[in-house]
Amino acid sequence: MRLGLLILVIAVIIGVRYAWISFPIMSGYDAKLMCTCAFVSGRDKADIDSTDLGEFPFNLASTAVNKEDSSVTASVFGLAKQKAIYRQGIGCTLINDLSEKEVRSQIFDIPLERVNADSLAWPAGERNSDSLPATIDGNRLTAAVDRAFTEPNAGQKQRTRAVVVLYKGALVAEKYAPGFSMTTRMYGWSMAKSFTSALIGILVTQGKLNINQPAPVPEWKDPGDPRHDITLKDLLQQTSGLDFEENYSKSSDVTRMLFQKGDMGDYAASHSLASTPGSTFRYSSGNSNILARLVRQTVGEKDYAAFPFRELFYKAGMYHTSFEPDASGTYVGSSYINATARDFARFGLLYLNDGVLNGERILPEGWVRKTMIPSENNPLKNYGFQFWLNGLDEKGKRKYPDVPADMYYCDGFGYQFIYIIPSRDLVVVRLGLTFDRSFDENAFLKDIMEATH
């Protein structure tokens, strides 16, 4: 009896500890995702509950949508309540560390671009030609795209929601799942990292940042601080050396940062070193949010809110794209980007065109080439400036064996992708909700390449 009682007490302690640590992350995730899907994407709550939040552990939390104050509240069994609020033009923000009143009082002066995109030809606008280049097999391309929307494996869920294919800059294929369309803004998750890299590139063009110099992070300004030697290039290539755990299966640095911290860049910058700067590749959303906070600090408060719109989104014709900020007001450069599939494709086209789009150079000359070069200390050679590369897998083989080696791409949770293949003049966007790795990216890209040659 005593042994049984002891086991019961231990089990209760373990359960309470798990709930104390994990429930706020679950409720934070559900509140943020429901808010974005409902207010930014304009989707129905029942559909979001059954799909995006329908699987363990997301379904442990319950959410309440308040349309009067544009907010979502989530909790797990009534505990660990978290709230996210929606604000026009900038999307959703979790209330952490600051009060809701403080967050709602923030001013985001975002310019309104009055452009009749429907009357302009692609890529400056939405008007697209139905004719295909002579080198494209239209039937084969349609079949390749259609296959991406099938569910070929029993018990698995690919759940593709959007595919857009650009060939030599032309929009040659496009398809959406029921409930989604060319006007639906969808989350990109970690594809945001690549957008943050572009903003850093723009500041390099303006002479305000130098990637080879120590990153101007206030916490690291003391030359005696070992983090002082971390360069912007180290942050871009994920070789900062910071001791930051990127594990989404439990409470870790990244889950605490995204769902419990009001100033994510500040939290990430507070971490100590695990290795010498520049010596070790270690993928970290913390590095990306340090970069995002550096954008804010470099641009200045007066121009910061408008900066991504004025200098990147609108110049590229991306009128349906926005970052979402944390409670401190800094855009979450690691994870919170929302855009239409066409706007994601425009971003890929900007890089395919060496930083030029719609007749204007947006990124500095040579920036795209540098983006495609991995750190010499990354043994798999699979990461550049916040973009993934077609490098090696853990077995030493090329990750995408049927795709050219020059392919590089943006990659977000749930299999959100922007693939850029310069040697084939291709940009391919795939958005969806794949948790079980059932979507075969290599076969998908191979099918599209075989139809566009």
Helices and strands as residue ranges (DSSP letters): H 2-35, I 36-40, H 45-50, G 58-60, E 61-66, E 71-76, E 79-87, E 91-94, H 100-104, G 117-119, H 138-147, E 160-167, E 170-176, E 186-187, G 189-191, H 192-205, G 218-220, G 226-229, H 232-236, H 253-260, H 264-269, H 285-299, H 301-304, H 307-308, I 309-313, E 321-323, E 337-339, H 341-352, E 356-357, E 360-361, H 367-371, E 388-389, E 408-412, E 416-421, G 422-424, E 426-432, H 441-451
